[in-house]
Amino acid sequence: MALLSTVRGATWGRLVTRHFSHAARHGERPGGEELSRLLLDDLVPTSRLELLFGMTPCLLALQAARRSVARLLLQAGKAGLQGKRAELLRMAEARDIPVLRPRRQKLDTMCRYQVHQGVCMEVSPLRPRPWREAGEASPGDDPQQLWLVLDGIQDPRNFGAVLRSAHFLGVDKVITSRRNSCPLTPVVSKSSAGAMEVMDVFSTDDLTGFLQTKAQQGWLVAGTVGCPSTEDPQSSEIPIMSCLEFLWERPTLLVLAPRPAGNEGSGLSQEVQASCQLLLTILPRRQLPPGLESLNVSVAAGILLHSICSQRKGFPTEGERRQLLQDPQEPSARSEGLSMAQHPGLSSGPEKERQNEG
């Protein structure tokens, strides 16, 4: 029976690919009547694969080509496939990936009712790489290097949101603690808007040892804390500074950890905090009642990373950013080589793609 199921799945895959290739050769738009006939709800289960869901994660996973893809699943419907769905079909055809069209109810069940946008892929899992594969970047190579170190982020949606901000703002590397961190799951990918598919995420079994090694190489290890007035007195031996006052003058490791609910201390473990040379904080703009002294880790990550990355050389000044937003086609802006689409800190993709996301 297992052999029969495998043959059955492979046969359907060849049929789907054959139909798509026929349409492509005749210059027809992918989708429409050609694919409306290819409805298959009796999907053959597969092992050792995971179900990636969402338009952008699936599209970026195909573009990055870091995963093995078993099948592309597109929700069946009467309308022809256009835009990004058509692009997915073209990429799948180019790689001989079978394309199946289950009904909405089947996709909902397979995705456990996550928001899949009618697009799923059966793919091999992604794993963090050992941190030593990140390369031996020395402080002399580039003084403005920023590695984001995540300790104990177990919520996949927080993890994904942090990765999205890190990629958008130009973080060079992301390092996680292998023992107590969320793996690179499809939920993380969806929450990151697909950033996980194109980022290199590394991990270490010995986070404290990693921080100490980088400090010996000349890197600044900067931890993060909540409001100074509520911190544990033991942290007073390490300087605490507002993120707005921090000057990015040498390669930096920014260490983030979620604060446990109800805990007035730092989210960093004592061992990790002891390895930090500086602690950065986000100061509130009003008096806060107990329990509101800290931010969600993904929100804090965005604020901290922006305050640091805005100091990167070549990052537009406030006046230049205002001019770009008011008139991006102004000749003076073009002459200086500044554009929203060209700068990695201001754009998440080409202008046309951003408009399509709206």
Secondary structure as GFF3:
##gff-version 3
##sequence-region A 1 358
A	DSSP	alpha_helix	2	25	.	.	.	ID=ss1
A	DSSP	alpha_helix	33	36	.	.	.	ID=ss2
A	DSSP	beta_strand	50	53	.	.	.	ID=ss3
A	DSSP	alpha_helix	55	64	.	.	.	ID=ss4
A	DSSP	beta_strand	69	74	.	.	.	ID=ss5
A	DSSP	alpha_helix	83	94	.	.	.	ID=ss6
A	DSSP	beta_strand	99	100	.	.	.	ID=ss7
A	DSSP	alpha_helix	104	110	.	.	.	ID=ss8
A	DSSP	beta_strand	119	123	.	.	.	ID=ss9
A	DSSP	beta_strand	129	130	.	.	.	ID=ss10
A	DSSP	three_ten_helix	131	134	.	.	.	ID=ss11
A	DSSP	beta_strand	146	150	.	.	.	ID=ss12
A	DSSP	alpha_helix	156	169	.	.	.	ID=ss13
A	DSSP	beta_strand	173	177	.	.	.	ID=ss14
A	DSSP	alpha_helix	186	191	.	.	.	ID=ss15
A	DSSP	alpha_helix	195	198	.	.	.	ID=ss16
A	DSSP	beta_strand	201	204	.	.	.	ID=ss17
A	DSSP	alpha_helix	207	216	.	.	.	ID=ss18
A	DSSP	beta_strand	220	225	.	.	.	ID=ss19
A	DSSP	three_ten_helix	228	230	.	.	.	ID=ss20
A	DSSP	three_ten_helix	233	237	.	.	.	ID=ss21
A	DSSP	beta_strand	240	242	.	.	.	ID=ss22
A	DSSP	beta_strand	252	256	.	.	.	ID=ss23
A	DSSP	alpha_helix	270	274	.	.	.	ID=ss24
A	DSSP	beta_strand	278	281	.	.	.	ID=ss25
A	DSSP	alpha_helix	297	309	.	.	.	ID=ss26
A	DSSP	alpha_helix	318	326	.	.	.	ID=ss27
A	DSSP	alpha_helix	331	335	.	.	.	ID=ss28
A	DSSP	alpha_helix	351	357	.	.	.	ID=ss29
###
